[in-house]
């Protein structure tokens, strides 16, 4: 399989009437959600914890982490293992990102720091966490190599320029609505 050729942002797209209607509804619901949070003086930390725990169960299965839902809720009281440490790192990384993004400024350094937190003291900590990759990698079943991969990301030489383009796009809040950016 050949490496993916990523297009630079912004990309050209057309939105049909149904998608525009959907985006309007999503924007309206998001506004209602934010209003309710303010009205009830809801502590976002508890919401973030709940999201992290739920997402951790789903994403940890992809990475091979074995942790049950019970383990997730009681991990502060259980003996630490690699799976629990990975989930704690994910939570710490999301808290870091949440704090850093209050000024709405995405950067490659921030992404690298998030990666470093995520891999601290767990599988992959010897794989240059917090650095842009300089070798070709791929996603696929073990033992099949790049030819049997389900996805081969862009070549390493293209990654810094693509990341800079992504950061510039994400930081330019006036190009498109946030929900359009999510769709792209």
KEKE-3310 file (N, C-alpha, C; in steps of 0.2 Angstrom, whole numbers, plus 5000, padded with zeros to 4 digits):
npx = (5004:5003:5009:4998:4992:4991:4980:4982:4976:4964:4952:4943:4925:4908:4893:4878:4860:4854:4865:4869:4858:4859:4871:4867:4857:4866:4874:4865:4861:4873:4875:4864:4868:4880:4874:4866:4876:4882:4871:4868:4880:4889:4902:4914:4925:4920:4912:4922:4929:4920:4919:4932:4934:4924:4928:4941:4939:4934:4945:4956:4955:4958:4972:4976:4976:4970:4957:4944:4927:4924:4937:4941:4933:4938:4951:4960:4961:4966:4979:4992:4994:5000:4989:4981:4989:4991:4978:4977:4987:4981:4970:4977:4983:4972:4968:4978:4978:4965:4967:4978:4971:4963:4966:4964:4974:4982:4996:5011:5021:5012:5005:5015:5019:5008:5008:5020:5016:5006:5013:5021:5030:5024:5020:5028:5036:5049:5049:5053:5044:5034:5040:5042:5038:5052:5052:5045:5028:5014:4997:4991:4988:4999:5015:5012:5017:5021:5014:5003:4996:4982:4981:4993:5002:5006:5023:5037:5045:5035:5027:5031:5027:5014:5008:5011:5002:4990:4989:4989:4977:4968:4969:4965:4951:4941:4939:4930:4915:4916:4910:4909:4923:4925:4918:4926)
npy = (4994:5011:5026:5038:5052:5067:5081:5099:5111:5125:5113:5111:5110:5105:5109:5101:5105:5097:5094:5107:5111:5101:5105:5118:5114:5106:5117:5125:5116:5114:5127:5127:5118:5124:5135:5128:5122:5134:5139:5130:5130:5120:5109:5107:5097:5085:5081:5080:5069:5059:5057:5054:5042:5034:5035:5030:5016:5012:5016:5010:4997:4996:4999:4988:4988:4981:4983:4984:4991:4992:4993:5005:5014:5012:5014:5022:5016:5003:4991:4997:4995:4992:4995:5002:5013:5018:5023:5033:5041:5045:5053:5063:5069:5074:5083:5092:5096:5102:5113:5120:5124:5134:5146:5145:5141:5131:5121:5113:5110:5109:5098:5088:5088:5083:5070:5065:5065:5056:5044:5042:5032:5020:5007:5010:5021:5021:5025:5038:5048:5063:5068:5072:5060:5051:5041:5029:5023:5012:5006:4991:4973:4963:4957:4957:4968:4983:4981:4974:4983:4992:5006:5018:5031:5048:5051:5053:5065:5073:5076:5087:5099:5096:5096:5109:5116:5111:5116:5130:5131:5126:5136:5147:5154:5160:5155:5144:5138:5130:5117:5114:5112:5101:5091:5090)
npz = (5000:4996:5003:5011:5003:5008:5007:5007:5019:5018:5012:4997:4997:4995:5003:5005:5006:5016:5025:5029:5036:5046:5052:5057:5066:5075:5079:5086:5096:5103:5108:5117:5126:5131:5137:5147:5155:5160:5167:5177:5184:5182:5185:5175:5176:5181:5170:5160:5166:5165:5152:5148:5154:5148:5134:5135:5138:5125:5116:5122:5119:5106:5106:5113:5126:5141:5151:5162:5164:5177:5182:5177:5185:5198:5197:5205:5217:5215:5212:5203:5185:5168:5160:5168:5170:5157:5155:5165:5161:5149:5154:5161:5150:5143:5152:5152:5139:5139:5147:5141:5129:5132:5128:5114:5105:5095:5093:5086:5096:5107:5104:5103:5117:5122:5117:5123:5137:5136:5133:5144:5154:5150:5138:5123:5127:5124:5111:5106:5112:5110:5100:5082:5070:5062:5054:5042:5046:5049:5049:5053:5053:5063:5057:5043:5037:5028:5015:5018:5025:5032:5032:5027:5033:5028:5021:5031:5028:5024:5035:5045:5037:5034:5047:5051:5042:5046:5060:5057:5050:5060:5070:5064:5066:5059:5046:5044:5051:5067:5068:5054:5052:5060:5052:5041)
capx = (5000:5006:5008:4993:4994:4986:4979:4983:4969:4957:4950:4937:4920:4902:4888:4871:4855:4853:4871:4869:4852:4861:4876:4863:4854:4871:4876:4860:4861:4879:4873:4860:4872:4884:4869:4864:4882:4883:4865:4868:4886:4891:4909:4916:4929:4916:4910:4928:4931:4916:4920:4938:4933:4921:4933:4947:4937:4934:4951:4961:4954:4962:4979:4978:4975:4965:4954:4937:4924:4925:4944:4941:4930:4941:4958:4964:4961:4968:4986:4994:4997:5001:4983:4978:4994:4989:4972:4979:4990:4976:4966:4982:4985:4967:4967:4983:4976:4960:4970:4982:4967:4959:4968:4962:4980:4985:5003:5015:5024:5007:5003:5021:5019:5002:5011:5024:5012:5002:5017:5026:5030:5020:5022:5030:5040:5055:5048:5053:5037:5035:5044:5039:5042:5056:5052:5038:5025:5008:4993:4989:4990:5006:5018:5010:5021:5017:5010:4997:4993:4975:4983:5000:5001:5011:5030:5040:5047:5029:5024:5031:5023:5007:5006:5011:4996:4984:4989:4987:4970:4964:4970:4961:4944:4937:4938:4924:4912:4919:4906:4911:4930:4924:4916:4931)
capy = (5000:5017:5031:5043:5059:5072:5088:5104:5114:5122:5109:5113:5105:5108:5106:5101:5108:5093:5095:5114:5110:5097:5110:5123:5110:5105:5123:5126:5111:5116:5133:5126:5114:5129:5139:5124:5122:5140:5140:5125:5130:5113:5108:5103:5092:5079:5079:5077:5063:5054:5057:5051:5035:5031:5035:5026:5009:5011:5017:5006:4990:4997:4999:4982:4989:4977:4986:4984:4997:4993:4995:5012:5018:5011:5013:5025:5011:4997:4991:5000:4991:4996:4997:5008:5019:5021:5027:5039:5046:5048:5058:5068:5072:5078:5089:5096:5099:5107:5119:5124:5126:5139:5152:5142:5141:5124:5121:5107:5109:5106:5091:5084:5088:5078:5064:5064:5063:5049:5038:5042:5026:5014:5004:5016:5026:5021:5026:5045:5052:5070:5070:5071:5054:5052:5034:5027:5018:5010:5003:4985:4967:4961:4952:4958:4973:4989:4979:4972:4988:4995:5013:5020:5038:5052:5049:5057:5071:5078:5077:5094:5104:5095:5098:5116:5118:5109:5120:5136:5130:5125:5142:5152:5153:5164:5152:5141:5136:5124:5111:5112:5109:5094:5087:5090)
capz = (5000:4996:5009:5010:5000:5012:5004:5012:5021:5018:5006:4993:4998:4994:5008:5003:5011:5022:5029:5032:5041:5052:5055:5061:5072:5080:5082:5091:5102:5107:5112:5122:5130:5135:5142:5153:5159:5164:5172:5183:5187:5182:5185:5169:5177:5181:5164:5157:5169:5163:5144:5148:5156:5142:5128:5137:5137:5118:5113:5124:5116:5099:5108:5116:5133:5144:5157:5162:5166:5184:5183:5176:5190:5204:5196:5210:5222:5213:5211:5196:5180:5162:5157:5172:5169:5151:5156:5169:5156:5144:5158:5162:5144:5141:5157:5150:5133:5140:5150:5135:5123:5134:5123:5108:5101:5094:5091:5086:5103:5112:5102:5105:5124:5124:5115:5128:5143:5134:5133:5150:5159:5147:5131:5118:5130:5121:5104:5105:5113:5110:5094:5076:5068:5056:5050:5040:5050:5045:5053:5050:5056:5064:5052:5036:5034:5024:5010:5021:5030:5031:5031:5028:5033:5024:5022:5036:5026:5023:5041:5048:5033:5035:5054:5051:5039:5051:5065:5055:5049:5066:5073:5060:5068:5055:5040:5044:5058:5070:5066:5047:5052:5062:5047:5036)
cpx = (5004:5005:5002:4995:4989:4986:4980:4976:4970:4956:4944:4931:4913:4897:4881:4866:4854:4859:4871:4863:4855:4866:4872:4860:4860:4874:4871:4860:4868:4878:4869:4864:4877:4880:4868:4870:4883:4877:4866:4875:4890:4899:4911:4921:4926:4914:4916:4930:4927:4917:4927:4938:4929:4925:4939:4945:4937:4941:4956:4961:4958:4969:4981:4978:4969:4963:4947:4934:4924:4932:4944:4939:4934:4949:4963:4965:4964:4976:4987:4997:4998:4995:4980:4983:4992:4983:4973:4982:4986:4972:4971:4983:4979:4966:4972:4981:4970:4962:4974:4977:4962:4960:4967:4968:4983:4992:5006:5018:5019:5006:5009:5021:5013:5004:5015:5021:5008:5007:5022:5025:5026:5023:5023:5034:5047:5055:5049:5047:5039:5039:5041:5042:5046:5057:5045:5035:5018:5004:4990:4990:4997:5008:5016:5014:5017:5013:5003:4993:4986:4976:4990:5000:5006:5018:5032:5042:5041:5026:5024:5027:5016:5004:5006:5004:4990:4984:4987:4979:4966:4964:4966:4954:4939:4936:4931:4921:4915:4916:4908:4918:4930:4922:4921:4936)
cpy = (5006:5022:5036:5049:5064:5079:5093:5108:5121:5118:5112:5108:5109:5105:5107:5104:5104:5094:5102:5114:5107:5101:5115:5120:5109:5111:5125:5122:5113:5122:5132:5122:5119:5133:5135:5123:5128:5141:5136:5125:5124:5113:5104:5097:5085:5076:5076:5070:5057:5052:5053:5044:5031:5030:5030:5018:5008:5011:5012:4999:4990:4996:4992:4982:4985:4980:4986:4990:4998:4995:5003:5016:5018:5011:5017:5021:5004:4997:4993:4995:4995:4999:5003:5014:5022:5025:5033:5044:5049:5054:5064:5072:5076:5084:5094:5100:5104:5113:5123:5127:5132:5146:5151:5143:5134:5125:5114:5105:5106:5099:5086:5083:5083:5071:5061:5062:5057:5043:5038:5036:5020:5012:5010:5021:5026:5022:5034:5049:5059:5073:5068:5064:5055:5045:5033:5022:5016:5007:4997:4979:4966:4956:4953:4964:4979:4987:4977:4976:4990:5003:5014:5028:5041:5050:5055:5064:5076:5080:5084:5099:5103:5097:5106:5119:5116:5114:5127:5136:5130:5132:5148:5151:5156:5161:5149:5140:5130:5118:5109:5109:5102:5089:5085:5085)
cpz = (5000:5001:5006:5008:5003:5008:5010:5013:5020:5011:5003:4995:4996:5000:5005:5008:5017:5027:5032:5037:5047:5056:5059:5067:5077:5083:5088:5097:5106:5111:5118:5128:5135:5139:5148:5158:5164:5169:5178:5186:5187:5181:5180:5170:5178:5175:5160:5159:5166:5155:5144:5149:5150:5136:5129:5136:5129:5115:5115:5121:5109:5101:5111:5123:5136:5151:5156:5164:5173:5186:5182:5182:5197:5203:5201:5216:5221:5212:5204:5192:5174:5160:5161:5171:5163:5151:5160:5165:5151:5148:5159:5156:5142:5146:5154:5144:5134:5143:5145:5130:5126:5130:5116:5103:5100:5091:5091:5093:5108:5110:5104:5113:5126:5123:5121:5135:5142:5135:5139:5154:5156:5141:5126:5121:5127:5113:5102:5106:5113:5104:5088:5073:5062:5052:5047:5044:5046:5051:5050:5055:5057:5059:5045:5033:5031:5019:5012:5025:5027:5029:5032:5027:5029:5026:5027:5034:5025:5029:5044:5044:5034:5042:5054:5048:5043:5057:5063:5053:5055:5070:5070:5061:5063:5048:5039:5051:5060:5068:5059:5048:5055:5057:5042:5039)
residu = (UNK:UNK:UNK:UNK:UNK:UNK:UNK:UNK:UNK:UNK:UNK:UNK:UNK:UNK:UNK:UNK:UNK:UNK:UNK:UNK:UNK:UNK:UNK:UNK:UNK:UNK:UNK:UNK:UNK:UNK:UNK:UNK:UNK:UNK:UNK:UNK:UNK:UNK:UNK:UNK:UNK:UNK:UNK:UNK:UNK:UNK:UNK:UNK:UNK:UNK:UNK:UNK:UNK:UNK:UNK:UNK:UNK:UNK:UNK:UNK:UNK:UNK:UNK:UNK:UNK:UNK:UNK:UNK:UNK:UNK:UNK:UNK:UNK:UNK:UNK:UNK:UNK:UNK:UNK:UNK:UNK:UNK:UNK:UNK:UNK:UNK:UNK:UNK:UNK:UNK:UNK:UNK:UNK:UNK:UNK:UNK:UNK:UNK:UNK:UNK:UNK:UNK:UNK:UNK:UNK:UNK:UNK:UNK:UNK:UNK:UNK:UNK:UNK:UNK:UNK:UNK:UNK:UNK:UNK:UNK:UNK:UNK:UNK:UNK:UNK:UNK:UNK:UNK:UNK:UNK:UNK:UNK:UNK:UNK:UNK:UNK:UNK:UNK:UNK:UNK:UNK:UNK:UNK:UNK:UNK:UNK:UNK:UNK:UNK:UNK:UNK:UNK:UNK:UNK:UNK:UNK:UNK:UNK:UNK:UNK:UNK:UNK:UNK:UNK:UNK:UNK:UNK:UNK:UNK:UNK:UNK:UNK:UNK:UNK:UNK:UNK:UNK:UNK:UNK:UNK:UNK:UNK:UNK:UNK)
# end
